Amino acid sequence: MYPYICLSVPTQDIARCFGKMLVLKCSMKLQMLEKMLMQNFPESRKVYGAVLNINRGNPFRMEVVVDSWPDFKVVITRRQMEDEMDDLDHYTNAYAVFYKDLQAYQELLANTDTINWEQIFQIQGLQDGLYEVSNTVATSKQVDVKLSSFQMFILPDPDMLPDVRTQMDPAPRLAYLDVSHASLLNETWSRGGNEQCQRYIANLICCFPSICVLDDNGHPVSWSLTDQFATLIHTYTLPEHRKKGYNRLVATMLAKKLQSQGFPVQGNVLEENIPAITLFKSMNCQFLPCRFFRLIHTPFRFLASHDL
């Protein structure tokens, strides 16, 4: 057994305990956790992506909760609780979950020190039972749960992808996304269209790798970016610029960039999004056997005034 106290960090950084909940603050333990999660692929991939970002500077200001250490049964990543949060922002108020014991997960989920049940939030994970447990706990707390289910994929070797720019004439102008582009991305994202989403996208652009194609006036016409779980999101091309290979271009270039920085290339897509599935399969992406679940939790008091 590893000791609970990590001597390499100051006392104030030692994991804090709230009943059955531990917030891991020790960098050595977080590095150990990263390796442990790799042994539980593919179900642990969402949590792994979050821990990876925490261990590489933590730009999104997240933290890790476990039920015990080092023999944990549950790992939950979340936004740091000391940060000021918008109760309507389920994009930022997002938790990723991996568990080895469903009952232990239910107990930790019900702990109000673990989850802020007074706000709208989401839970992400790749394991059966997530919805049933959330629904059970949420009912007792007067919270509605909305389930979305996706296929998740990984790209094991982006270096094998050809540089598609050499096949395009003229060669597109590539750039990183800028915060000034957040409004456009918010308007075009099926999950967006509100101020919380625009603020969230701007934060992602500041924190994580992204790429876009610019037109002659310097405006983005196609793009892809990554989120706090090291996942590709919102790969999109404006309708008037489609059928030019831009989606493949931005996905390929961002995948190569992520790999060069030591990040996995992973993403999720709705089953009915046939064009996206066809694209990623043509890039030799591997679709995982487990499904990705996103659960939006909305307290009843918000339902009457917000259509979420």
C-alpha positions in Angstrom: 0.0 0.0 0.0 1.2 3.5 -0.8 1.1 6.0 2.1 -1.7 8.5 2.0 0.7 11.4 2.5 2.9 12.4 -0.4 6.1 13.9 1.0 7.1 15.6 -2.2 4.4 18.3 -2.0 3.5 20.9 0.6 1.0 19.9 3.3 -1.8 22.1 1.7 -1.5 19.9 -1.4 -2.2 16.6 0.3 -5.4 14.9 -0.7 -8.4 16.2 1.2 -10.9 13.7 2.6 -14.6 14.2 2.9 -16.1 11.0 4.2 -15.5 8.5 1.4 -14.2 11.1 -1.0 -10.6 12.0 -1.6 -9.5 14.9 -3.8 -6.0 13.9 -5.2 -3.6 16.9 -5.1 -0.3 15.1 -5.1 1.4 15.2 -8.5 3.1 11.8 -8.0 -0.3 10.2 -7.3 -1.8 11.9 -10.4 1.0 10.5 -12.5 0.4 7.1 -11.0 -3.3 7.4 -11.7 -2.7 8.2 -15.4 -0.8 4.9 -15.8 -3.4 3.0 -13.9 -6.2 4.3 -16.1 -4.3 3.1 -19.2 -4.7 -0.4 -17.9 -8.5 0.0 -18.0 -8.9 1.1 -21.6 -11.3 1.6 -23.3 -13.8 2.3 -20.5 -11.5 4.7 -18.7 -10.6 6.9 -21.7 -12.7 9.9 -20.9 -11.3 10.1 -17.4 -7.8 9.4 -18.7 -8.0 12.3 -21.1 -9.0 14.7 -18.3 -6.2 13.4 -16.0 -3.7 13.8 -18.9 -4.7 17.5 -19.2 -4.3 17.9 -15.4 -0.9 16.4 -15.5 0.2 18.7 -18.4 -0.4 22.1 -16.8 -4.2 21.8 -16.0 -5.2 24.7 -18.2 -8.9 24.0 -17.6 -8.5 23.9 -13.8 -9.8 20.5 -13.1 -9.3 18.1 -10.3 -9.6 14.3 -9.5 -11.9 12.7 -6.9 -11.5 9.0 -5.8 -13.3 6.9 -3.2 -9.9 5.6 -1.8 -6.3 5.5 -2.7 -4.4 3.6 -4.2 -7.0 0.8 -4.4 -9.8 3.0 -5.8 -13.1 1.8 -7.1 -14.3 5.1 -8.5 -12.5 8.0 -10.3 -14.4 11.2 -11.1 -12.9 14.3 -12.7 -14.5 17.7 -12.3 -13.9 21.4 -12.4 -12.1 22.7 -9.3 -14.8 23.4 -6.7 -13.2 26.6 -5.5 -13.8 28.2 -9.0 -16.8 30.4 -9.5 -19.3 28.6 -11.7 -22.4 29.4 -13.7 -25.2 27.1 -12.5 -26.6 27.0 -16.1 -23.3 26.0 -17.8 -23.4 22.3 -18.2 -20.6 22.5 -20.7 -18.1 23.6 -18.0 -19.8 21.8 -15.1 -18.8 18.5 -16.6 -17.7 15.3 -14.8 -16.0 12.3 -16.3 -16.5 8.9 -14.6 -14.8 5.6 -14.4 -15.6 2.9 -11.8 -14.7 -0.7 -11.0 -17.7 -1.1 -8.6 -21.2 0.2 -9.5 -22.4 0.5 -5.9 -19.3 2.4 -4.9 -20.0 4.8 -7.7 -23.6 5.3 -6.6 -22.5 6.1 -3.1 -19.9 8.7 -4.3 -22.3 10.2 -6.8 -24.9 10.8 -4.0 -22.2 12.7 -1.9 -23.0 16.4 -2.2 -19.2 17.1 -1.7 -18.6 15.2 -4.9 -21.3 16.6 -7.1 -23.0 20.0 -7.0 -26.6 18.9 -7.5 -27.9 22.5 -7.3 -26.6 23.3 -10.8 -27.1 22.0 -14.3 -24.2 19.6 -15.1 -23.2 16.7 -17.3 -21.6 13.3 -16.6 -19.6 11.6 -19.3 -18.5 8.0 -19.3 -18.1 4.7 -21.3 -19.8 2.2 -19.0 -23.2 0.5 -18.7 -25.0 1.5 -15.6 -24.2 5.2 -15.7 -27.7 6.2 -16.7 -29.5 3.9 -14.3 -27.4 5.1 -11.3 -27.7 8.7 -12.2 -31.5 8.4 -12.6 -31.8 6.7 -9.2 -29.8 9.3 -7.4 -31.2 12.2 -9.4 -34.8 11.2 -8.6 -34.1 11.6 -4.9 -32.6 15.0 -5.5 -35.4 16.3 -7.8 -33.2 16.4 -10.8 -34.0 15.5 -14.4 -31.6 13.3 -16.4 -31.3 13.5 -20.2 -29.3 10.7 -21.9 -27.4 10.9 -25.2 -25.5 8.0 -26.6 -22.6 8.0 -29.1 -20.0 5.8 -30.8 -16.5 6.6 -29.7 -13.4 6.1 -31.8 -9.6 6.3 -31.5 -6.9 6.8 -34.1 -3.9 4.7 -33.1 -1.3 6.1 -35.5 -1.9 9.5 -37.0 1.6 9.4 -38.6 0.2 6.9 -41.1 -2.3 9.5 -42.5 -1.2 11.2 -45.7 -0.7 15.0 -45.8 -3.9 15.8 -47.7 -2.8 19.4 -48.4 -0.5 18.1 -51.2 -3.6 16.8 -53.0 -5.5 20.2 -52.8 -5.0 23.0 -55.3 -4.8 25.7 -54.2 -3.4 24.6 -50.8 -5.8 25.8 -48.1 -4.6 28.4 -45.5 -4.4 26.8 -42.1 -4.4 28.5 -38.7 -5.2 28.0 -35.1 -8.7 29.0 -33.9 -8.8 32.4 -32.1 -11.2 33.4 -29.3 -12.8 35.9 -31.8 -14.1 32.8 -33.7 -16.1 31.5 -30.6 -19.3 33.2 -31.8 -19.3 31.4 -35.1 -18.5 28.1 -33.6 -21.3 28.6 -31.0 -23.8 29.4 -33.8 -22.9 26.3 -35.9 -22.6 23.7 -33.1 -25.7 21.6 -32.7 -25.1 21.7 -28.9 -24.6 25.4 -28.9 -26.5 28.6 -29.5 -26.2 30.2 -26.0 -23.9 32.4 -24.0 -22.7 29.5 -21.8 -21.6 27.6 -24.8 -19.8 30.5 -26.4 -17.9 31.2 -23.2 -17.0 27.5 -23.0 -15.8 27.4 -26.6 -13.7 30.5 -26.1 -12.1 28.8 -23.0 -11.4 25.6 -25.0 -9.7 27.6 -27.8 -7.4 29.3 -25.2 -6.6 26.0 -23.4 -6.3 23.2 -26.0 -5.1 22.4 -29.6 -7.3 23.4 -32.5 -7.1 24.1 -36.2 -9.1 25.8 -38.9 -9.1 26.6 -42.6 -9.3 30.4 -43.4 -10.9 31.9 -46.5 -9.3 34.8 -48.4 -10.7 37.3 -45.9 -9.2 35.4 -42.9 -12.5 34.0 -41.7 -12.8 30.3 -40.6 -14.7 28.1 -43.0 -13.8 24.7 -41.5 -12.4 23.7 -38.1 -11.9 21.1 -35.3 -10.9 21.5 -31.7 -10.4 19.5 -28.5 -12.1 19.6 -25.1 -11.1 19.1 -21.5 -11.3 15.4 -21.9 -8.7 15.3 -24.7 -11.5 14.6 -27.2 -12.0 15.9 -30.7 -15.2 18.0 -30.9 -17.1 20.1 -33.4 -15.4 19.1 -36.6 -17.4 21.3 -39.0 -17.3 22.9 -42.4 -19.6 25.7 -43.4 -22.2 24.5 -46.0 -21.0 26.6 -48.8 -17.4 25.2 -48.5 -18.2 21.5 -48.3 -17.1 18.7 -50.7 -13.6 20.2 -50.8 -12.0 17.8 -48.4 -11.8 20.3 -45.5 -13.2 18.0 -42.8 -10.6 15.4 -43.6 -7.9 18.1 -43.7 -8.6 19.6 -40.3 -9.2 16.2 -38.6 -5.9 14.9 -40.0 -3.9 18.0 -39.1 -5.3 18.2 -35.6 -4.7 14.4 -35.1 -1.1 14.8 -36.0 -0.7 17.8 -33.7 -2.3 16.0 -30.8 0.0 13.0 -31.3 3.1 15.2 -31.5 2.2 16.6 -28.0 1.6 13.2 -26.4 -2.2 13.3 -26.5 -4.5 10.5 -27.7 -6.6 11.0 -30.8 -10.2 10.2 -29.7 -13.6 11.4 -30.5 -17.3 10.5 -30.4 -20.0 10.7 -33.0 -23.8 10.2 -33.1 -24.9 6.9 -34.8 -27.0 8.8 -37.3 -24.1 11.1 -38.4 -23.2 8.8 -41.3 -20.9 11.4 -43.1 -18.8 11.7 -39.9 -18.7 8.0 -39.3 -17.7 7.4 -43.0 -14.9 10.1 -42.7 -13.4 8.7 -39.5 -13.5 5.1 -40.8 -11.7 6.2 -44.0 -9.0 7.6 -41.7 -8.5 4.1 -40.2 -10.1 5.1 -36.9 -11.1 2.2 -34.6 -14.6 2.4 -33.1 -14.7 1.2 -29.5 -17.0 -1.7 -28.5 -18.3 0.3 -25.5 -20.6 3.3 -26.0 -20.0 6.8 -24.9 -22.8 8.3 -22.7 -23.4 11.9 -21.9 -26.0 12.6 -19.2 -27.3 16.2 -18.7 -28.6 16.7 -15.2 -31.1 19.6 -14.7 -32.7 20.4 -11.3 -36.5 20.6 -11.6 -36.4 24.3 -10.5 -34.7 25.1 -13.8 -37.0 23.1 -16.1 -39.8 25.6 -16.0 -37.8 28.6 -17.1 -35.1 27.0 -19.4 -35.5 24.7 -22.4 -32.3 22.7 -22.1 
